[in-house]
Amino acid sequence: MSRDIVHTDRAPAAIGPYSQAVRVGDTVYLSGQIPLDPNTGLVVEGDIEAQARRAFENLRAVCEAAGGSLDQIVRAGLFLTNLADFAKVNAVMAEYFNTPFPARSTVQVSALPRGVQFEVDAIMVLD
C-alpha cells in the first residue's frame, strides 16, 4: 500500500505528529481542521460562524492540495464544544457543500485544541 502525504501552506501546519492529509489510492483522509489562520497560526477572532468558516476554508485548501474539492468529500465529522451551535454550523456548512451532501457525524466534545469551538475532519474520494 502506497501512502502519499498531502501538504499545503494554504492551511495551518500540523501542530502534532500527523499529516494534513494522507492519500491512499483514490481515497484521501483529511485530518481535523480547526479555525487557525494559516498565515499567522493564530485562532481566528469571532463567533462560531467565523470559526466554522475558517475551518472549512482550511479543509478546502487541503482538498485542493490533494487534487480534489469539497464536492468529493464523502464523509465529514464535525466537533463542537457546544451543541447549541448546531444550527449555526449547519448554515455555514451549507455555504460550502452542495447536494448530494456527504455523510456526516456531529458530536459535542468537552474541549478542542487551542480552545477553539469547532473542528472538522473528512474523507474524500477522488474521481
N, C-alpha and C positions, 0 to 999 in steps of 0.2 A: 504494500500500500504506500503510495507516494503522497506526502503531505506538503502543500505549498503554503508558506506563511504570507499573509497579506498585511501590508503596512501602508499607511498614508500619513503625511504631515497635515492633511486637512481634518484630521480627527486627533483627539488627545492621545499622546503616547501612553502605552500601558503603564499603570502605576504599581505593577507587581510582576511576578513571574508568569506572564501569559502573553499571548499574541492578540492583536486587534481582531484577527480572523484567521481561520485555517481552512484551506480548500482541499477537499479530497474528491477527486473526480469532478463531477458537476455540482457537488454539494459544498456550500460554504457555511461554516459555523462561525457566527459573529459573536464576539464577546460582548458583555454588557457595556453599554454606553451611558455615562452619566452626563449631566449638564456642565461639562468643563469646556471653557473656551480653548480651542486648540492652539491659539496664538499665545495666550498668557498662562494656560494651565490652571486658571482660577475658575471657581464656580461662578456661573452667570448670575447676575443680580435679577431679582424679580420673583414673581409668584410661580405657582405650579405650572401654569401655561408656558411661561418663559422657559422654565426648566425642561419641560417636555419638548418644546420646540428645539432647544439646543441639543438635547439627547437624540432626537430624530434626525437632526442635521448631521450630527456625528455619525449616526448609523448609516445615513445615506452616503456619506463620504467613504466609509469603509466598503459599502456595497459597490460603489463605483470603482474603487481601487481594485476590487476583486473581479471587475469586468461585468458587473450586473447593475441592478437598480432595485429600488424598494418594491417595484411591481413583481419582482421574482422571489420575494420573501414568502415562504410557505408556512412559517410558524414564528410567532413573536411571543416573548414573555415580558410582561410589564410588572414592575415592582414599585409600589407606592408606600410611603410611610404613613399615609392617611387615606383610607379607602373612601372617605367622604369626598375626595378629589376625583373619584372615578368618572363622573360625567364630564368634568373639565378635561381630563386626559383623553377621554373618548372623542371629544370635539376636536382636540388638537390632532389626534391620530387620523381623524377623517380628513384633515388637511393634507396628509402625507400619503395616504393609501387609497387606492381605487378598488372597486369591485372587480373581480371577486376578492374579498378580503382574506388575509392569511388566517390560519387557525391561531388561537391566542389563549394565553392564560393571564390572569391578573391577580396578584396577591398583595396583601398588606404585609409589610415587614417592619420589624421594630427599628431598624436603622440601616442606612446605606453609607458607602464610603464618602468621606469628606462632608458628612452631614447633609447630603442632598435629599430631596424629596422624591426623586424619580430615577429609575433606571430601566433600560430596555435591552434585551438581547434577542437574537433571531437566528433562524436557519433559512438560507437562500439556496434555491436550485436554479442553476444557470441553464438556459435553453440550448 
